[in-house]
Amino acid sequence: MESLDYITVPRTLDAPEFLIIGLHGRDGNKHSLEVIAHALRLPGAAWILPSAPFFSNHAEDARVWFPLDGNENEDLYRAEAQEMLFSLLEDLHDGGVAFRRMFLLGFSQGASMAIDTALRFHQPTAGLIPLSGFVNNPRDLALHHNPDASQVPVFVGHGFHDRLLPPLVGYETVEFLRGLGCPVEVHFYNTGHRITSHEIRDIRSFILRHMRSHISE
């Protein structure tokens, strides 16, 4: 199995205390969330920003985690991407960062992958941050998630004016995660399918709060 191609912010990893794995949305790539990583300015943390493994035909260097156009092999693509993300977490752990010091953040399709990864992974992570996202195949995820994932704190962000994934999708995400027992912090914003500066401030506060809780352990 191939490894995911990624960049880091900062460019060199100098024994960070925490990692944030940022998963871009459909037709993005490893650079899509770079501006968010710089805007959050998190002390003691580094970002891992992978490109999704599959090329999109919508634009040059556009990637997808799985097709959303009725492709009959969608589940196979998703499973392959999932295994590559699991492998990435294992590699980062082998590099010296505990799973409980890794945050998973995703936007849109990347949020769906972040939810799947955090809930199915064999160890709880520090936090889950799905932004403008959705839960894919909630019935299967409810049956096959790691029960210990209910320990993972969650920040759900969504736009009231999101036309691609309407607010109802955000509410359904919240209800699903709470149904599994996850502690969920909910934030809706007066915006569309995007990440706002207000949201960035709230995400920063969430991550810093949970970084402090793990430092004190």
C-alpha positions in Angstrom: 0.0 0.0 0.0 1.3 3.4 -0.9 1.8 6.2 1.6 0.0 9.4 1.6 1.9 12.4 0.2 1.9 15.3 2.7 3.5 18.6 3.7 4.1 19.8 7.2 3.6 23.2 8.9 6.2 24.2 9.9 8.2 22.6 7.1 10.5 20.8 9.5 9.2 18.8 12.4 11.2 19.5 15.5 9.8 17.2 18.2 6.3 18.7 18.3 4.3 18.0 21.4 1.1 17.7 19.4 0.1 17.1 15.8 -3.0 18.2 13.9 -3.7 16.1 10.8 -5.7 18.3 8.4 -7.8 16.6 5.7 -8.8 18.8 2.7 -12.2 18.7 1.0 -13.1 17.3 -2.4 -10.9 18.6 -5.3 -8.4 20.0 -2.9 -4.8 18.9 -2.1 -2.2 19.0 0.6 -1.9 22.8 0.2 -5.6 23.5 0.7 -5.6 23.9 4.5 -2.1 25.4 4.7 -3.5 28.9 5.3 -5.7 27.6 8.1 -2.7 26.0 9.7 -0.8 29.3 9.7 -3.8 31.2 10.9 -4.3 29.1 14.0 -0.8 29.7 15.4 -0.7 26.8 17.8 2.3 26.7 20.1 4.0 23.3 20.4 2.0 21.8 17.6 2.8 20.9 14.0 0.5 20.2 11.1 0.4 17.1 8.8 -1.4 18.0 5.6 -1.9 15.0 3.3 -3.2 15.0 -0.3 -6.0 12.5 -0.8 -4.9 9.4 -2.7 -7.2 9.7 -5.7 -7.0 12.1 -8.6 -10.1 14.1 -9.6 -10.9 14.9 -13.2 -12.3 18.3 -12.2 -9.0 20.2 -12.0 -5.3 19.7 -12.3 -3.8 18.4 -9.1 -7.2 18.1 -7.5 -7.7 15.1 -5.3 -10.6 13.2 -3.7 -10.7 10.8 -0.7 -13.5 8.9 -2.5 -15.8 9.5 -5.5 -19.2 11.1 -4.9 -20.7 10.5 -8.3 -22.3 7.2 -7.9 -19.2 5.2 -8.6 -19.9 1.6 -7.8 -16.5 1.2 -6.2 -16.9 4.1 -3.8 -16.7 1.9 -0.7 -13.5 0.3 -1.9 -11.9 3.8 -2.5 -13.0 4.9 0.9 -11.6 1.8 2.6 -8.3 2.2 0.8 -8.1 5.9 1.9 -9.0 4.9 5.4 -6.2 2.3 5.6 -3.7 4.9 4.4 -4.8 7.3 7.1 -4.5 4.6 9.7 -1.0 3.9 8.4 -0.2 7.6 8.6 -1.2 7.8 12.3 0.9 4.7 13.1 3.9 6.2 11.3 3.5 9.5 13.2 3.2 7.5 16.5 6.4 5.6 15.6 8.0 9.0 15.1 7.4 9.9 18.8 3.9 11.5 19.1 1.3 9.7 21.2 -2.1 9.0 19.6 -3.7 11.0 22.5 -1.7 14.1 21.2 -3.0 14.0 17.7 -6.0 16.0 16.5 -8.0 15.1 13.4 -9.4 18.1 11.5 -11.2 17.9 8.2 -13.2 20.1 5.9 -16.2 18.8 3.9 -15.3 15.4 2.4 -12.2 15.5 4.6 -14.4 16.0 7.6 -16.2 12.7 6.7 -12.8 11.0 6.5 -11.7 12.6 9.9 -14.9 11.3 11.5 -14.4 7.8 10.1 -10.7 7.7 11.1 -11.2 9.0 14.7 -14.1 6.6 15.4 -12.7 3.5 13.7 -9.1 3.8 14.8 -7.9 1.4 17.5 -6.8 4.2 19.9 -8.5 7.4 21.0 -7.0 10.6 19.7 -6.8 14.1 21.3 -9.8 15.5 19.4 -11.9 15.5 16.3 -12.8 18.6 14.3 -15.2 18.1 11.4 -15.9 21.3 9.6 -18.8 21.6 7.1 -18.9 17.9 6.9 -21.1 14.8 7.1 -21.2 11.2 8.4 -20.9 8.7 5.6 -22.8 5.4 6.1 -23.8 6.1 9.8 -25.3 2.7 10.3 -22.1 0.9 9.5 -20.0 3.3 11.5 -22.3 2.9 14.5 -21.8 -0.9 14.3 -18.1 -0.9 13.7 -16.6 2.1 15.6 -14.2 1.7 18.5 -16.2 2.2 21.7 -13.2 4.0 23.3 -13.8 6.7 20.7 -16.5 8.1 22.9 -13.7 9.6 24.9 -12.7 11.9 22.0 -13.8 15.5 22.4 -15.4 16.9 19.2 -15.8 20.3 17.7 -18.4 20.5 15.0 -18.5 23.6 12.8 -21.0 24.3 10.1 -22.5 27.2 8.1 -26.1 28.3 8.4 -26.0 29.2 4.7 -24.2 26.1 3.4 -25.9 25.1 0.1 -23.6 22.2 -0.6 -24.2 20.5 2.8 -27.2 22.3 4.4 -27.4 22.9 8.1 -29.5 19.8 8.6 -26.5 17.7 7.7 -24.5 19.5 10.4 -27.3 18.8 13.0 -27.4 15.1 11.9 -23.6 14.9 12.4 -24.0 16.3 15.9 -26.8 13.9 16.8 -24.9 10.9 15.5 -21.8 11.7 17.4 -23.7 12.4 20.6 -25.5 9.2 20.1 -22.2 7.4 20.4 -21.5 9.2 23.6 -18.9 11.7 22.2 -18.7 15.0 24.0 -19.6 17.4 21.2 -19.1 21.2 21.1 -21.4 22.7 18.4 -20.7 25.9 16.4 -22.9 27.2 13.6 -21.8 30.3 11.7 -23.5 32.9 9.5 -21.7 31.7 6.4 -21.8 29.1 3.5 -19.5 26.2 2.7 -16.3 27.7 4.1 -14.2 28.3 7.2 -14.5 31.8 8.7 -12.1 33.8 10.8 -14.6 33.5 13.8 -14.5 29.7 13.3 -10.7 29.8 13.3 -10.7 31.5 16.7 -13.1 29.0 18.1 -11.1 26.1 16.8 -7.9 27.5 18.3 -9.6 27.9 21.7 -10.9 24.3 21.5 -7.5 22.8 20.6 -5.6 24.8 23.2 -8.0 23.8 25.9 -7.6 20.1 25.1 -3.8 20.5 24.6 -3.7 21.8 28.2 -5.7 18.9 29.5 -3.4 16.4 28.0 -0.2 18.2 29.2 -1.6 18.0 32.7 -2.1 14.2 32.5 
